[in-house]
């Protein structure tokens, strides 16, 4: 099976991390203006309750990896 296509990919920073009243974690990310096109994609995921697989890399390490491929 081939790897699935990414729904969204962007470079960002962790803006907020907190624990909700029920004990679940909440993560908020900041992204640059170039990620504005992802607003509708991510909003659709939120609206439908779609769960996402989130994988986090250091941005510099990722850029180095991509450039070596």
N, C-alpha and C positions, 0 to 999 in steps of 0.2 A: 504494500500500500504506500502510495506517495504521501509526502507530508501535505497537510491541508494548507490552503492559502491563508495568510494572516488577514484578520478582519481590520486591524488597525496597528500601526507601528509609528512611534514618535519618540523623540528625545525629550525628556522632561526631568523635573526635580520633585522630590517628595515635599509637599507643602504642609501636610498635616497628617499626624497619626494619632488616633485616639481609640479608646475602648467605649463601646456603646453600653447603655444600661443593661442590656441582656448579655453582655460579656463578649459580643462579637467585635472584631476589629474593624476599623474604618480607615482607609487610606485615601488621601487626596493628593493628586499630582498636578503640578503646574507644567504647561507646555508652551512652546513658542507660537507665534502667530501662524507659522507654517502648518500647525496642527489644527487650525480652525476648520478645515475641511472635514475633520473627523467628528465634529460636533454632532452632525445628524446621524452618523453611523453609530456612535456610542449612545446617543439618545434613543435610537431605535432598539438597541440592546437593553437599555434600561427599561423602556416602555414594555417590552415583551418579557421581561424578567429573565433574559438569557444570561446564563453563567458563562464566564470567559476564563480561559487558562492564561494566567499572567506570569510571564517570565521576565525577570529584571537582570540586566547586565549593566556594568559600569559603561558609560557612553564612550569613553576613550578606548577601553578594551574592545568594545563591540566594533568601533570604527577601524581599529587595527586589524581585527579578525576579518572584517569584510574586505578591507583593502588587500589582504593576503590571499584571498580566494581567486 
